[in-house]
Amino acid sequence: MENEYRRSGRPEHNNIKKKKRMRKRTLIPLILLAVLIALVLYVFFSYQSGLKIAEENGVEQETFEFNGDDNNDGKKNILLLGADREVDGTQRTDVIMLAQYDFMNKEMKLVSLMRDIYVDIPGYQSYKINSVYSLGGVELLRQTIEQNFGIEVEEYAVVDYQAFESVVDVINRNGITIDVEKDMSAKIDTELKQGEQQLGGQDLLAYARFRHDAEGDFGRVRRQQQVINALKDEALSVGNIFKLPKIAGTAMGHVNTSMSNGEMYRMMASFLVRSDKNIETLTLPVENTYQFVDIPHAGNVIDLDFETNSQYLHDFLEGNVEDAEALEPSAEDPAGE
């Protein structure tokens, strides 16, 4: 009888175990769904808080005339501009860069164009490239780059200085670690001392803009690339991973761009998947392909060999340049104002 009792009790015991397993299997998807919903809400509200920072700063979103076309080759060429403050109703571009993101290989490349490069401007007299934006905005600059370098730009992003300072402060209120290469103070409204230190948004911008030394614009372009890499490294550090939505929202709220939010999300997500997250850089003109020339209506300009520089640019974007750092130009003579 005792054995029969034990045998008859086993099925009931097994049924209890099965029910517990079924409850666990049911709970796991529900828990995962709850976590996913919480994550989506966190990203959304963090992004919105970033947008609110731009709104509180009184930033107005603008849409500029731009006729760039996506050639659907898996790469995106983006014109990145740092807009200078308006003077007498005109605004020049203090920073001119070409960014390319390769979705297939998850590679980001960045090309800096010296602001004093003397270019042919469609419909206008030849002048320095940093004057093009004031003449015809991003569309004329797109046309100028295509005519002089043979590169088709598909998107644009115009960033103002307030955006830069706000993004830096969101990434790290204590500042970004930078090894300041020398004492700097001339025409940057602050005083920077040589050595490694943490720079807040205003001082970091001053460091990136400084050009009143023997290197002139050459040194400034190098520091701009240094600052971009430092910001990228800090933003992607372990301590800032959860800040990324707010950082992105702050940046997007201050940036005027032809790219949709969806396109920006896709690019950022693709870049984050990459393991090393390096940004390859190039500066035009490359070494030994230019000279300084005084032109009556334009002042001291960089007169470059466009055929050679265009070839280097195409090779770099196509992945055919092994050591871009070896091509970096040096200031044999400071660029003009």
Backbone torsions as a table, in degrees:
resi	resn	phi	psi	omega
1	MET	NA	-40.8	-179.3
2	GLU	-63.5	-40.2	178.1
3	ASN	-65.0	-38.5	179.3
4	GLU	-63.9	-37.8	-179.4
5	TYR	-64.7	-42.1	179.6
6	ARG	-65.6	-41.8	-179.1
7	ARG	-65.7	-38.5	-178.4
8	SER	-71.5	-21.3	-179.9
9	GLY	-81.2	-20.3	-176.4
10	ARG	-64.4	-45.8	179.8
11	PRO	-59.3	-39.0	180.0
12	GLU	-65.6	-40.7	178.6
13	HIS	-63.9	-41.0	178.7
14	ASN	-65.6	-37.8	178.6
15	ASN	-63.7	-37.3	177.6
16	ILE	-63.5	-43.6	178.7
17	LYS	-61.8	-41.8	-179.8
18	LYS	-63.0	-41.8	-179.5
19	LYS	-64.2	-39.1	177.9
20	LYS	-64.1	-41.8	178.7
21	ARG	-64.2	-39.7	179.5
22	MET	-65.1	-38.9	178.0
23	ARG	-63.7	-42.2	178.5
24	LYS	-62.0	-43.6	-179.9
25	ARG	-64.4	-31.9	178.6
26	THR	-75.7	-38.0	-177.9
27	LEU	-69.9	-37.1	-176.6
28	ILE	-57.5	-50.3	177.2
29	PRO	-61.0	-36.7	-179.9
30	LEU	-66.0	-41.1	177.7
31	ILE	-64.2	-44.2	179.1
32	LEU	-62.7	-39.1	178.4
33	LEU	-64.9	-41.4	179.1
34	ALA	-64.2	-41.8	178.1
35	VAL	-63.0	-42.8	-180.0
36	LEU	-62.8	-44.3	179.3
37	ILE	-62.4	-43.2	179.4
38	ALA	-62.7	-39.8	179.5
39	LEU	-65.3	-44.1	179.2
40	VAL	-62.1	-43.4	179.3
41	LEU	-64.8	-39.4	178.9
42	TYR	-62.6	-46.8	179.4
43	VAL	-61.4	-43.5	-177.7
44	PHE	-63.2	-51.1	-176.2
45	PHE	-71.1	-32.2	175.4
46	SER	-65.8	-42.4	177.9
47	TYR	-62.9	-42.9	179.2
48	GLN	-64.0	-36.0	178.3
49	SER	-65.5	-33.3	175.1
50	GLY	-67.1	-43.1	177.1
51	LEU	-61.2	-35.3	-178.7
52	LYS	-65.1	-33.2	177.7
53	ILE	-59.9	-44.4	178.4
54	ALA	-65.5	-39.7	179.7
55	GLU	-63.1	-41.2	179.6
56	GLU	-67.3	-26.0	177.7
57	ASN	-82.5	0.1	177.7
58	GLY	74.5	26.8	-179.0
59	VAL	-77.3	132.5	178.3
60	GLU	-107.9	127.9	177.7
61	GLN	-77.9	133.4	179.3
62	GLU	-124.2	152.9	173.7
63	THR	-116.9	122.4	-177.0
64	PHE	-100.7	156.1	173.1
65	GLU	-63.7	128.7	-178.7
66	PHE	-159.6	127.6	-174.8
67	ASN	-116.2	31.7	177.4
68	GLY	-72.4	141.9	-179.3
69	ASP	-119.3	137.9	176.5
70	ASP	-78.1	122.3	-179.7
71	ASN	-88.8	5.5	173.0
72	ASN	54.9	42.6	177.7
73	ASP	-101.3	9.7	-179.7
74	GLY	85.8	0.0	178.0
75	LYS	-123.1	148.4	179.9
76	LYS	-123.5	119.5	176.4
77	ASN	-96.5	122.1	-174.0
78	ILE	-123.4	131.3	175.8
79	LEU	-87.5	116.8	-179.8
80	LEU	-106.2	123.6	-176.8
81	LEU	-125.8	134.6	170.4
82	GLY	-101.5	109.3	-173.8
83	ALA	-81.1	126.1	177.8
84	ASP	-74.7	164.3	177.3
85	ARG	-68.4	147.8	-179.7
86	GLU	-67.9	135.8	175.3
87	VAL	-129.8	119.2	-178.5
88	ASP	55.5	38.2	175.1
89	GLY	82.0	-0.4	178.7
90	THR	-116.8	152.2	-177.3
91	GLN	-131.8	124.8	178.4
92	ARG	-105.1	166.2	-179.2
93	THR	-99.7	112.8	-178.9
94	ASP	-74.6	-27.1	179.6
95	VAL	-129.3	127.9	175.7
96	ILE	-128.0	115.3	-179.4
97	MET	-135.2	152.0	170.7
98	LEU	-112.2	122.3	175.8
99	ALA	-109.0	141.1	174.6
100	GLN	-129.1	129.4	173.7
101	TYR	-114.5	126.7	179.9
102	ASP	-100.2	106.5	-177.2
103	PHE	-68.6	-30.6	-178.0
104	MET	-69.5	-46.7	-177.2
105	ASN	-99.1	-1.8	-179.7
106	LYS	54.7	49.4	-177.9
107	GLU	-116.2	135.8	175.6
108	MET	-111.4	131.0	178.0
109	LYS	-126.8	148.0	-176.1
110	LEU	-136.2	126.1	-179.6
111	VAL	-118.1	124.2	176.5
112	SER	-96.4	133.3	176.8
113	LEU	-108.1	123.4	178.5
114	MET	-59.1	134.9	-174.6
115	ARG	-68.4	-19.6	-177.2
116	ASP	-96.6	10.3	177.1
117	ILE	-63.0	130.5	-178.9
118	TYR	-87.0	117.8	-172.6
119	VAL	-126.8	157.2	168.9
120	ASP	-79.9	129.1	-177.6
121	ILE	-113.0	118.5	-178.9
122	PRO	-53.8	120.9	177.6
123	GLY	83.9	-0.3	-177.7
124	TYR	-135.4	168.9	173.6
125	GLN	-70.5	146.4	178.5
126	SER	-59.8	142.7	-177.9
127	TYR	-160.9	-177.9	176.8
128	LYS	-65.7	145.9	-174.5
129	ILE	-66.1	-25.4	-178.8
130	ASN	-74.3	-6.9	177.7
131	SER	-90.7	-13.5	-173.0
132	VAL	-62.5	-41.5	-177.9
133	TYR	-59.4	-39.6	-179.5
134	SER	-69.9	-22.6	-179.5
135	LEU	-84.4	-39.4	-174.7
136	GLY	-152.4	19.6	174.5
137	GLY	68.2	-162.4	-174.5
138	VAL	-67.5	-29.5	-179.0
139	GLU	-67.7	-43.9	178.3
140	LEU	-66.7	-35.2	177.7
141	LEU	-67.9	-37.6	175.1
142	ARG	-59.7	-46.6	179.9
143	GLN	-63.6	-40.0	-178.9
144	THR	-64.1	-43.2	179.6
145	ILE	-65.8	-40.4	179.0
146	GLU	-65.9	-41.5	-177.9
147	GLN	-69.0	-38.5	-174.6
148	ASN	-89.7	-30.2	-175.3
149	PHE	-120.5	-8.4	178.3
150	GLY	71.7	25.4	179.9
151	ILE	-109.8	129.4	177.4
152	GLU	-91.3	119.4	178.8
153	VAL	-92.5	132.3	-174.3
154	GLU	-102.3	-27.0	-178.7
155	GLU	-141.7	168.4	175.6
156	TYR	-139.2	158.7	172.4
157	ALA	-147.0	120.2	179.9
158	VAL	-107.5	122.4	-176.5
159	VAL	-115.1	135.7	174.7
160	ASP	-99.8	170.3	-175.5
161	TYR	-66.0	-34.8	179.6
162	GLN	-61.9	-35.0	177.6
163	ALA	-62.2	-45.7	-178.2
164	PHE	-58.8	-49.9	-178.1
165	GLU	-62.8	-40.2	-179.1
166	SER	-65.8	-42.8	-179.5
167	VAL	-64.7	-41.9	178.6
168	VAL	-59.8	-44.2	-178.2
169	ASP	-66.9	-31.5	177.3
170	VAL	-72.9	-40.6	179.8
171	ILE	-62.0	-47.9	179.4
172	ASN	-157.9	110.4	-178.9
173	ARG	-63.9	-21.6	179.4
174	ASN	-84.8	-4.6	177.7
175	GLY	104.5	170.0	-179.5
176	ILE	-106.3	134.1	-178.3
177	THR	-71.7	121.4	-179.8
178	ILE	-137.1	139.4	174.2
179	ASP	-91.0	95.4	-179.1
180	VAL	-68.4	122.4	-169.6
181	GLU	-77.2	-19.5	-178.9
182	LYS	-162.8	167.0	173.0
183	ASP	-66.7	136.8	-178.1
184	MET	-138.2	136.8	177.2
185	SER	-156.5	-22.4	-173.4
186	ALA	-64.3	116.5	172.2
187	LYS	58.6	34.7	176.0
188	ILE	-127.7	10.5	174.3
189	ASP	57.4	23.9	175.1
190	THR	-159.8	174.9	178.6
191	GLU	-128.7	119.8	-178.1
192	LEU	-110.2	136.1	179.3
193	LYS	-103.5	147.8	-179.4
194	GLN	-62.8	143.3	176.4
195	GLY	122.9	164.6	-179.7
196	GLU	-74.2	131.7	-178.1
197	GLN	-160.8	170.2	177.1
198	GLN	-99.5	122.4	-178.4
199	LEU	-108.5	130.0	173.8
200	GLY	-73.2	178.4	-174.5
201	GLY	-54.9	-47.1	-177.1
202	GLN	-66.3	-44.1	-179.2
203	ASP	-71.7	-35.0	178.7
204	LEU	-66.5	-38.5	176.3
205	LEU	-64.0	-41.9	178.7
206	ALA	-61.5	-41.3	178.3
207	TYR	-61.7	-42.4	-178.7
208	ALA	-70.3	-24.2	-175.9
209	ARG	-95.9	-14.8	-174.9
210	PHE	-59.5	132.4	179.8
211	ARG	-146.9	8.7	-175.3
212	HIS	-95.8	66.7	172.9
213	ASP	-148.0	-170.7	-176.0
214	ALA	-64.2	-25.7	-179.0
215	GLU	-81.8	-23.6	180.0
216	GLY	57.2	-132.0	-176.2
217	ASP	-69.1	-24.3	179.8
218	PHE	-62.8	-45.9	178.4
219	GLY	-66.7	-38.5	-179.3
220	ARG	-63.6	-44.0	179.6
221	VAL	-61.2	-41.3	177.9
222	ARG	-62.3	-40.6	179.8
223	ARG	-70.1	-34.0	176.5
224	GLN	-60.2	-44.8	178.4
225	GLN	-65.9	-37.6	177.2
226	GLN	-61.6	-44.0	-178.7
227	VAL	-66.2	-42.2	179.1
228	ILE	-60.0	-44.0	178.9
229	ASN	-66.4	-37.1	178.3
230	ALA	-65.8	-40.7	177.2
231	LEU	-64.4	-42.7	178.5
232	LYS	-61.6	-46.0	-179.4
233	ASP	-63.1	-41.5	-179.5
234	GLU	-69.2	-41.2	-179.2
235	ALA	-64.8	-32.4	-177.4
236	LEU	-95.8	6.5	177.1
237	SER	-67.9	159.6	-176.4
238	VAL	-56.2	-40.4	-177.4
239	GLY	-69.8	-15.8	-176.4
240	ASN	-110.5	1.0	-177.0
241	ILE	-54.6	-43.1	-177.4
242	PHE	-76.8	-9.3	176.4
243	LYS	-87.7	-10.5	-172.2
244	LEU	-54.0	-43.4	178.6
245	PRO	-60.3	-41.1	179.8
246	LYS	-68.3	-39.8	177.3
247	ILE	-61.1	-45.1	179.9
248	ALA	-63.5	-41.8	179.2
249	GLY	-64.5	-41.3	178.1
250	THR	-62.5	-44.4	-179.9
251	ALA	-64.6	-48.2	-176.8
252	MET	-65.6	-32.0	179.3
253	GLY	-69.0	-22.6	-179.4
254	HIS	-100.4	-9.9	-172.6
255	VAL	-103.3	133.6	169.7
256	ASN	-94.6	119.7	-174.0
257	THR	-144.3	155.2	176.3
258	SER	-84.7	-9.2	-177.2
259	MET	-84.1	141.8	176.9
260	SER	-79.2	163.8	177.2
261	ASN	-58.4	-39.6	-179.9
262	GLY	-60.9	-41.6	179.2
263	GLU	-66.5	-39.4	179.0
264	MET	-65.5	-44.0	178.7
265	TYR	-59.5	-45.0	-178.0
266	ARG	-61.4	-42.8	-179.3
267	MET	-67.5	-44.8	-179.4
268	MET	-64.4	-42.2	179.5
269	ALA	-63.9	-40.2	179.4
270	SER	-64.5	-43.0	-179.5
271	PHE	-65.3	-37.8	-179.0
272	LEU	-66.9	-26.2	179.6
273	VAL	-68.1	-30.4	-177.8
274	ARG	-65.4	142.0	-173.5
275	SER	-72.6	-50.6	-173.5
276	ASP	-86.3	-25.6	176.5
277	LYS	55.2	36.4	176.6
278	ASN	-77.3	155.1	172.8
279	ILE	-120.6	116.0	178.0
280	GLU	-79.4	139.7	-175.9
281	THR	-127.2	152.6	176.0
282	LEU	-145.8	147.5	176.2
283	THR	-121.8	133.0	175.0
284	LEU	-111.0	135.4	7.1
285	PRO	-78.3	158.0	175.6
286	VAL	-83.1	166.7	-175.3
287	GLU	-56.3	138.0	174.8
288	ASN	63.7	29.7	178.5
289	THR	-128.2	21.9	-175.7
290	TYR	-154.8	168.8	173.1
291	GLN	-150.1	158.2	176.6
292	PHE	-91.5	133.9	-177.6
293	VAL	-134.8	140.3	174.1
294	ASP	-93.7	122.3	179.1
295	ILE	-118.6	128.8	-172.5
296	PRO	-49.1	-47.1	-174.5
297	HIS	-87.0	-9.3	-175.3
298	ALA	-123.0	-13.0	-178.3
299	GLY	82.5	-150.3	-178.9
300	ASN	-81.9	119.8	-174.7
301	VAL	-126.6	165.9	173.9
302	ILE	-96.7	111.3	177.9
303	ASP	-97.3	112.0	-173.9
304	LEU	-115.2	163.3	174.5
305	ASP	-81.3	99.2	-173.9
306	PHE	-67.5	-35.0	-179.3
307	GLU	-62.2	-47.5	-179.6
308	THR	-67.0	-45.8	-178.9
309	ASN	-65.9	-37.7	177.6
310	SER	-63.8	-39.1	179.0
311	GLN	-65.7	-43.8	177.1
312	TYR	-60.9	-41.4	-179.4
313	LEU	-62.7	-46.7	179.1
314	HIS	-63.4	-43.6	179.8
315	ASP	-61.9	-41.0	-179.8
316	PHE	-63.0	-46.5	-178.2
317	LEU	-69.4	-25.6	179.4
318	GLU	-92.1	0.7	176.2
319	GLY	82.5	24.4	-177.7
320	ASN	-105.0	13.0	176.9
321	VAL	-113.8	118.8	-176.0
322	GLU	-80.5	-38.7	-176.0
323	ASP	-132.6	87.7	-177.9
324	ALA	-68.8	-27.7	-178.9
325	GLU	-63.8	-30.2	-179.8
326	ALA	-68.8	-15.8	-178.4
327	LEU	-94.1	-3.5	-175.4
328	GLU	-59.9	132.2	179.4
329	PRO	-75.2	159.1	175.7
330	SER	-123.8	157.0	-176.3
331	ALA	-84.0	85.9	175.7
332	GLU	-70.0	-25.3	178.7
333	ASP	-152.4	130.8	-176.5
334	PRO	-61.7	141.0	177.0
335	ALA	-67.9	152.8	-178.1
336	GLY	-75.8	168.6	179.9
337	GLU	-72.8	NA	NA
